[in-house]
Amino acid sequence: MYHSTNRSPDEQPKLAVSAREAAAMLCISERLLWSWTKSGKVPHLRVGVRVLYSVESLRAWVNEQSSSSSRYAVQ
């Protein structure tokens, strides 16, 4: 699907994924992802009526979330 080991040599990596794929990548439910999408918490884009999630933006968002939460970790 979105793992490099699952692609054939000629297949290009995906630039954006569906809500189902994004939720799986983030290990959260689609319902939680939709809630975060509606509130603007998670980066997304609309293409017509579809909501897609840029793989690059999701990676950057996860890195940002993990670095901001580590500032508040108990030492």
N, C-alpha and C positions, 0 to 999 in steps of 0.2 A: 504494500500500500504506500506508505510514506517512508519506509526504511530503505536505505540504499542497498541493502542486501537482497531486497525483494524485487529490484528492478533488473530488467534485461540490459545488456550493454548499450543498446540503441535508445532506451527510454530516458527521457529527460526528467530531472527531478521536478516535482510540482512546486509552483510558485504560491499557490493558494489551495486551501482545502475546505471541504464542507464542514458544517457544524458537527456532524457525527465524527469525522476524522479529527477535527480540532479537539473535541472533548476527549477522544481516546488518547491523543497526544499529551493532553494535560492531565490525564487520569482523573477526570471529573465527569459528572453526569451532563447530558445534553441540557437538562433543565437548568442546572447551575450556570452553564455556559450561556444559555439564552438570557438568564437574569443579568449576568455580567455584561452581556452585549447590549441589552436595553439600557442599562445604567451608564454605559460608556466606559466601564472599567477595563475591558479587554479590547485590544485593537481589532477592527474588522472593516470590511468594505462591502458596499452594495453594488452588485452588478445586475441591473434590472431589478427583478424581484428577489433575486438570490442574495443571501448573506454569505460571504466567504471570509476566510481568515488567512492572511499572508503568513506563510511558514516563517519567513525571516522576521516579521513583526512579532509573531508569537514567541520566537526564541529571544528576541531583545526584551520583550515584556517580562518573560520568565526570569531572565538575568537581572532585570531591574527590580523585580519583586523580591528575588532572593537576596540581592545586595542591600535593599532597603530594610528587609526584615532582620538581617544580621546585625544591623546597627543597634537594634534593641535587644539583642540576645544577652542573656545573663552571662557574665564573664566568670 
